[in-house]
Amino acid sequence: MVRGTLEVLLVGAKGLEGTDFLSNMDPYAILTYRSQEQRSSVASGKGSTPEWNESFVFTISDGVAELTIKLKDSDMCTADDSVGDATIPLEAVFQEGRLPPTVYNVVKDQKYCGEIKIALSFTPEENTDRDFDKESYGGWKQSS
């Protein structure tokens, strides 16, 4: 079972399909690992090429091997628009420990709509199993 800390560096995105007709998009990202969810800042007015350079930390405590990133466009007067999603496989970072900034496809309705760049690092949890003295039981020594 994989346990430890996953650090995600959200570098930026490019080639995102715009959702606003009259102005530049104001994109942000929602990163999700199981029930843990974190949100980036809004890249105001950055349009289809936002840069964030923000780090996020997740606690890994099971064998789920993917991170989901949802890109949204922040809107003032209406609900935020979906730009697309990226699913990041984590098996390689669990094995290697670190992956350099890598580009992943952003898709919406099974259609390519840009790419996102992230770097990953994984720090495994140290094994906390203790070697107890086989003769010791809860602080008491078994009598002979």
N, C-alpha and C positions, 0 to 999 in steps of 0.2 A: 504494500500500500504506500502510495506517495504522500508524504507529509512535508510541509515546509512553507517557505515564503516566496511568492512570485512577485517580481517587480516588473511593471510594464512602463516603458517610456513611450508615450504617444508623441511622435515626432511631428507628423503633419499628414496632409492628404493632397492629392492633385487630380485634376481631370474630373472633379465631381460635377454631376449634372445639376444645373441651377434649378431651384424651385421658385425663385422670385423673378417676376418678369420686369419689374420696374427698378429694382435695386439689387445690389450684391447680396448674396446669402450671408447669414451670420451663423456659421456651423458650430456645432459642439458635438461631443461624443459621450455616449453612455457605455461604460465598460461593465460587463457582467460575467462573474464566475459563480455558478450555482446561485445562491441567494444573496451573494455580495454584489452590490452595485455601486459604482462611483461615476461621477460626472465631471467632465472637463470644463474649463472656462469656455465662454462663447468667444469665437474668433470674429469679432465684429467687423463687418464690411470686407472680410477677406475672400468672399466669393468661393470659387472652385479650387483655390489653392491655400487653404488655411495652414498655419503653423501653430503648434501648441508647445512642444517641448516640455510636457508635464509628466511627472511620474506618479504611478499609482501602485499600491501594495495590496496584495490579496493573500489570505491564508489558505493554503492548500491542505486539505485533510482527508482526501479520498482520491479515488482513481479517475475522476472526471478530467478528461484530457482536451478540453477546449474552452476558449475564452470568446465571448461574443462582444462585438463592438457595433453599436447602432449609431449612425450619424444622423443628426437632426439639424434643421434650420430653425433658429429662434425667430419667432414672429411676435410683434408687439400686440397686435389687435386680434389675431386668430390663433388657433392651435398650431403648435410647432409642426412643420412638415417633415416627413421621413425622407432622408436623402438616400439611405441604403444601409446594408449590414455587411459586416465581415466576420467570418468565423475563423478563429486562429487556432490551429492544432498545437497542443502543448507537449506532445510526446518527445519531440526533439530537444526542447529546453530542459525537460525533466532528465534526459540522458546526458546532454552536453553541459548543462549548467548555465550557459549564456549563449544568446543568439544576437548577432549584430543587427542594426536597423535593416529590416526586411520589408518588402512591399507585398501587400495582400490585396486581392480584388475586393471591391465593394460592389454588392449586387442588390438589385431591387426587382422584385417580381421575376427572378431568374435571369435578369438582364444586367450585363456589366454597366456600371455607372461611375467608375473612377477607381482610385486606389488609395490605400492608407499605408503609412510607414510607421512601424513600431519596432522597438528593441525589447528583448525579454531577458531576464535573468532569474534563476531559480536557486534558492539556498535550501538544501534539505534540512529537515529538523534532525538535530543530533539524537541518536538513540539514547533514550533515558532509562533503558533497562539496567537495573543494578544487579551486581553479583552479590547476593546475600550469602553470608556464611551458612553453609549447609547445616551446621550444627545449631545455628541460632534461629529461634522462632519468636518473633515479636519482642526481642530483647531478653528473652529467657533462654538459658542453655538447657538442653535436654540432659537430664541426669543419667548416669550410666548404671 
